[in-house]
């Protein structure tokens, strides 16, 4: 969709997407407080599982939007290190 345009997600936009996902997930799930692991990865407990940012976003927003955020975030060099279960 945006193949000809360089789209970038700002730190604030990324945080908005992430926190909205946590807020909405919290309506039906048990949500802990996000914290940073020693390797710099931010994680949050969701229903007993520690999930990095990208998995929190994917859980709420779905795979397509999460992938788009990852691509756009990669272009702007996000401030949080994330891990992906995808190779």
The 8 nearest C-alpha neighbors of each residue, nearest first, counted from 0:
[[1, 2, 3, 4, 67, 6, 5, 63],
 [2, 0, 4, 3, 6, 5, 67, 71],
 [1, 3, 4, 0, 5, 6, 70, 67],
 [4, 2, 1, 5, 0, 6, 7, 71],
 [5, 3, 1, 2, 6, 0, 7, 71],
 [4, 6, 7, 3, 1, 2, 71, 74],
 [7, 5, 71, 4, 8, 1, 74, 75],
 [8, 6, 71, 75, 74, 72, 9, 5],
 [7, 9, 72, 71, 12, 13, 10, 75],
 [8, 10, 12, 11, 13, 7, 75, 72],
 [11, 9, 13, 12, 14, 77, 8, 78],
 [10, 12, 14, 9, 13, 15, 8, 16],
 [13, 11, 15, 9, 14, 10, 8, 16],
 [12, 14, 10, 16, 15, 11, 17, 9],
 [13, 15, 17, 11, 12, 16, 18, 10],
 [14, 16, 12, 18, 13, 17, 19, 11],
 [17, 15, 13, 19, 14, 18, 20, 12],
 [18, 16, 14, 20, 15, 19, 56, 13],
 [19, 17, 21, 20, 15, 16, 14, 22],
 [18, 20, 22, 16, 21, 17, 15, 23],
 [19, 21, 17, 23, 18, 59, 22, 56],
 [22, 20, 18, 24, 19, 23, 25, 17],
 [21, 23, 19, 25, 20, 24, 18, 26],
 [22, 24, 20, 25, 26, 21, 19, 59],
 [23, 25, 21, 26, 22, 28, 27, 20],
 [26, 24, 28, 22, 23, 27, 30, 21],
 [25, 27, 24, 23, 28, 22, 29, 21],
 [28, 26, 25, 24, 29, 23, 30, 46],
 [29, 27, 25, 24, 46, 26, 30, 45],
 [28, 30, 46, 45, 25, 31, 27, 47],
 [31, 29, 45, 25, 44, 28, 46, 32],
 [32, 30, 44, 43, 45, 33, 29, 46],
 [31, 33, 43, 34, 30, 44, 42, 45],
 [34, 32, 43, 42, 41, 31, 35, 44],
 [35, 33, 41, 42, 32, 43, 36, 40],
 [34, 36, 41, 40, 39, 42, 37, 33],
 [35, 37, 40, 39, 38, 41, 34, 42],
 [38, 36, 39, 35, 40, 41, 34, 42],
 [39, 37, 36, 40, 35, 80, 41, 81],
 [40, 38, 36, 37, 35, 80, 41, 79],
 [41, 39, 80, 36, 81, 35, 38, 42],
 [42, 40, 35, 34, 51, 36, 39, 52],
 [43, 41, 51, 50, 33, 34, 49, 35],
 [42, 44, 33, 49, 50, 32, 31, 45],
 [43, 45, 49, 31, 48, 47, 30, 50],
 [44, 46, 30, 48, 47, 29, 43, 49],
 [47, 45, 29, 48, 28, 44, 30, 49],
 [46, 48, 45, 44, 49, 29, 30, 31],
 [49, 47, 44, 45, 46, 50, 43, 30],
 [50, 48, 44, 43, 42, 45, 47, 51],
 [49, 51, 42, 43, 54, 48, 55, 44],
 [52, 50, 42, 54, 53, 41, 81, 82],
 [53, 51, 55, 54, 81, 56, 42, 41],
 [54, 52, 56, 55, 51, 57, 81, 83],
 [53, 55, 57, 56, 52, 51, 50, 58],
 [56, 54, 52, 58, 53, 57, 50, 51],
 [55, 57, 53, 54, 58, 59, 60, 17],
 [58, 56, 61, 54, 65, 62, 60, 59],
 [57, 59, 55, 56, 61, 54, 60, 62],
 [58, 60, 20, 57, 56, 61, 24, 55],
 [59, 61, 57, 56, 64, 58, 65, 62],
 [62, 60, 57, 63, 59, 58, 64, 65],
 [61, 63, 65, 57, 64, 66, 60, 58],
 [64, 62, 66, 65, 61, 67, 60, 57],
 [63, 65, 67, 66, 62, 61, 60, 68],
 [64, 66, 57, 62, 68, 67, 63, 56],
 [67, 65, 69, 63, 64, 68, 62, 70],
 [66, 68, 64, 70, 69, 65, 71, 63],
 [67, 69, 65, 71, 66, 70, 72, 64],
 [70, 68, 66, 72, 67, 71, 73, 65],
 [71, 69, 73, 67, 72, 68, 66, 74],
 [72, 70, 7, 68, 74, 73, 69, 8],
 [71, 73, 69, 75, 74, 8, 70, 68],
 [72, 74, 70, 76, 71, 75, 69, 77],
 [73, 75, 71, 72, 76, 7, 70, 6],
 [74, 76, 72, 73, 7, 77, 8, 71],
 [77, 75, 73, 74, 72, 78, 79, 71],
 [78, 76, 79, 72, 75, 10, 73, 80],
 [77, 79, 76, 80, 10, 75, 72, 81],
 [80, 78, 77, 81, 40, 41, 39, 52],
 [79, 81, 40, 39, 78, 41, 82, 77],
 [82, 80, 40, 51, 52, 79, 53, 83],
 [83, 81, 51, 84, 80, 53, 40, 52],
 [82, 84, 85, 53, 81, 54, 86, 51],
 [83, 85, 86, 82, 54, 53, 51, 50],
 [86, 84, 83, 82, 54, 66, 53, 62],
 [85, 84, 83, 82, 66, 69, 81, 53]]
